[in-house]
C-alpha cells in the first residue's frame, strides 16, 4: 500500500503562529495550575472567575510586553536589558494593581487593605511575567542564532558552488585555444572536410559543457562518452600519435562523479605525454569497483616524472620567458574539486608505474544513479560522426 510522504514542519517555521500557540498554551497552563491549587485549598468555585480575570489580564499585558521586547531585542545589550529592567516592574505593577482591585471587589468584607492585597499579588505576578519575559528572550535569541547559522550555511554553500564553478570553467580555455588554432590551420590549408568535422565535434562538446551544471554529477558512462568526444577532437590534431584504451567495468557505468572530472587529466596526458614524444603515447582510462569506492585510473606511456617538465605537469604551471603561465590543466585543480565535493572521503594520487609513464589514481565513494534519482543528471551524448 502506498504511503503518502510525511514531512514534519518545524515548529518555528511560522513565527507568528508559533508565538500565539505558545502564548495560549502557556497562560492556559498557568490558569489550570492556579485553579487546581485553589480547589485543593477549599476555595469556592466562584474564585475561578478571579483566576480567569487574572489570566486575561496577564495575557493582555504580556502582549504589550511582546511589542516592546520585539523592538528592544534588536538593540545593543545595554539598551535591551536596561529598558527591560524598567518596563518589567511597571508591567508587573499594573498587573498587580488590576488583580488587587478585582480581589477587593470580590472580597468587599475583607479586612485586608488594598496595599496588602497589592503586595500579596505583586510577587505572584512578578513570577509569571518574569518567567514569561525570560522565555520570550530565550526563544527569540535562539531563533536569531538559528537564522544566523542558516545564513552562514547558505553563504558557505554559495561560496562552495562559486568555487566549484570557477574550477570547472578553468578547464576549457587551453583546450579551446588549441582546437580553434587547429581548425584555423585546416581552413588555411583548404582542408574543408576535416575542419568541418572538427567544428562539429567541438560544437557537441561545448554544448555538453553548457547544459551540464558545473556543480552537478554525471554517470561514468556519460563521462566516458564526453571523453571520447574530446579525444576525437584531439585525435584530428595528433592522428596516430594519440592512442587510447578504455577499461570500463560494467558495474561502474551507473556510478556518479563530478562532471568533466576526467577531461583535464586526459588533457594533461596529451600535453606531457603525447605532445612531448614524436612517437606519441597511449592513454588508458580504467574504472573499477573497489569495495564501497569507485576507483578511476588515467595513465599514459609518456616520459613520466623523468622529463624536465615533470614539475610543471604536477603543478599545472609552465614558464614562458621566466614568468609563470597557467596551462589550465593543473592536477591541483582536480584535487580541489574532489575536496569540495567529497571532503576527506576521496583519494587523489599521482604515481609512476613500474613499466614507466605516469598515472593518476582517484577514489571516491561509490554512488549509483538509482540511489540519487532526485539529483539533476546531464543527458548522455553521442560523439559526432567523422
Secondary structure, 3 states (H helix, E strand, C coil): CCCCCCCCCCCCCCHHHHHHHHHHHHHHHHHHHHHHHHHHCCCCCCHHHHHHHHHHHHHHHHHHHHHHHHHHCCCCHHHHHHHHHHHHHHHHHHHHHHHHHHHHHHCCCCCCCHHHHHHHHHHHHHHHHHHHHHHHHHHHHHHHHHHHHHHHHHHHHHHHHHHHHHHHHCCCHHHHHHHHHHHHHHHHCCCHHHHHHHHHHHHHHHHHHHHCCCCCEEEHHHHHHHHHHHHHHHHHHHHHHEEEEEEECHHHCCEEEECCCCHHHHHHHHHHHHCCCCCCEEEEEEEEEECCEEEEEEEECCCHHHCCCHHHHHHCEEEECCEEEECCCCHHHHHHHHHHHHCCCEEEEEECCCCCCEEEEEEEECCEHHHHCCCCCCCCCCCCCC
